[in-house]
Amino acid sequence: MALYMKGAEILEKAANKQGALKTLVYDSKFGNIKQLFALVCETQKFSAILEEIIESTRLLKQTKLRMPLAKVLVYDLLLGQGLKCGGSWKAVIMKHRSRLQAALARMKVKQKVSKNDDLLPDCVKRPAADQLPRYVRVNTLKTTVEDVVDYMKRDGLFYLGQASRLDDLTLKTKEFMRDIHLPELLVFAPKTDFHDHFLYKAGHIILQDKASCLPAYLLNPAPGSHVIDACAAPGNKSSHLAAIMKNKGRLFAFDLDAKRLATMSTLLLRTGISCQQLANQDFLKVDPDSPQYKDVEYILLDPSCSGSGMVCLQEDTSSVDQEKIQARLASLASFQLKCLNHGLSFPQLKRLVYSTCSVHSQENEEVVTACLQQNPGFRLVPVLPQWPERGLEPLTQCLRASITKTRTHGFFVALLEKQSDTGNKEQEPVLQKSSSRCQKRPAAPDESEASELEDTQTPTTGQADGTPAKRKRKRKKKKKKKQMKEAME
Ligand SMILES: C[S@@+](CC[C@H](N)C(=O)[O-])C[C@H]1O[C@@H](n2cnc3c(N)ncnc32)[C@H](O)[C@@H]1O
């Protein structure tokens, strides 16, 4: 029974994007990890088919089961081991066995196939995720790239040096390299598993897709600076930001989801981050005029998105109601634009990086275009000229990523900068050559006392209406509106 409950819990977390399946399984501390992993992977693989069977038999209504648990139970009954365990739920499901079996048989007849696997679409039969390299970000707060390379070599892996072309990243088992674009990234063969590795457990390495390392790398906040991670959990990008900041300064990290924040605090603890201040708070309600954010110069905004770029979440949407998809995208885009506009309203902001793991232009280029029209004081910074996949025309300053062109999950990144700061070249790691390292910055005073984990609401110390700061902001807004109107005319 515990196996099915845990499996269902993990599938639900993965669907809510609380982490990758593999990581969630390994972090679950379940007694038989291999058994659990096989169950959730296979259930996920057959997810659409199981859902159809469950819906056509009205199983949820008749049993009061929730979808994730129903899926694992029906998977094991029809396609897996045949419900060897399961306690009281087993008895419930067994009552519906013949109807469930009949639904599966009907599906096969309809699709003219004899094997269960033949029901799967081609892209699922050979999952693209299995072809992605395993990317490992070295946590420079705890170790160095050189030390990790040495450790891996002593562990029996073969180091092939620095990659110089994307094709170099096609690695065989046990081979590894340094990445071509990102200095703190090591690349291993697909499916190399580090979840049980000492360096992972000790927080020296972080298992993070290359594309998801781009936002913090491009934002490149100076040590000592004040930074916001607006939608932060489960925290990989926050931990990357803290490493770039050398744990100096303040990292205000917000997230609406308390559970995801709890996962995040465990990750940050393991990775030795101490400059963070976590808050279970809606970023849209964070007051830009609050004195505690008066020095915020950098914002990383990685808001909720459709997740359509995540290779393992890609599904055959041909049968899904297109109207529903478009409505969901429109609602996500409206939320993303609100977050962007809110981020740009922080008075001292110099740079904001916006990212999604979506492939849809509605969530990417269209959001950024609308935002620039509404905030003429900001411009797009052309980033990483050597990166092979650019934003859709005319937003070629932005980056896109994909399994075919960059050997990563699908991703989008835009870097926005306040116009008056464009002369400040010291802030631009983005124009460096591929082999260069993050730029050194003058050391700022250590402000790491701001490290207390706060999973309660951040107190809003906003000023009352009519303060000089508010009036100044109102004037600014009015001016912006006027500029906008002029631009439109
Ligand atoms: C794509 S995930 C962020 C991933 C994270 N940046 C990382 O790298 O680990 C989006 C997050 O935004 C959070 N979120 C959604 N709406 C929010 C809001 N209004 N304010 C703060 N967080 C929000 C979600 O709970 C979710 O954790």
The ligand as an ORCA input file, in Angstrom:
! r2SCAN-3c Opt
* xyz 0 1
  C       8.796     27.483    -12.783
  S       8.575     27.366    -11.077
  C      10.026     28.117    -10.458
  C      11.249     27.243    -10.480
  C      12.410     27.858     -9.748
  N      12.744     29.161    -10.303
  C      13.646     26.969     -9.760
  O      14.526     27.187    -10.575
  O      13.729     26.056     -8.956
  C       7.382     28.593    -10.784
  C       7.098     28.832     -9.316
  O       6.309     30.007     -9.219
  C       5.515     29.889     -8.060
  N       4.471     30.935     -8.164
  C       3.369     30.955     -8.919
  N       2.707     32.125     -8.771
  C       3.426     32.871     -7.903
  C       3.268     34.168     -7.346
  N       2.222     34.945     -7.664
  N       4.207     34.607     -6.472
  C       5.259     33.830     -6.128
  N       5.448     32.591     -6.627
  C       4.563     32.111     -7.504
  C       5.030     28.467     -8.132
  O       4.617     28.019     -6.860
  C       6.290     27.748     -8.619
  O       7.036     27.265     -7.539
*
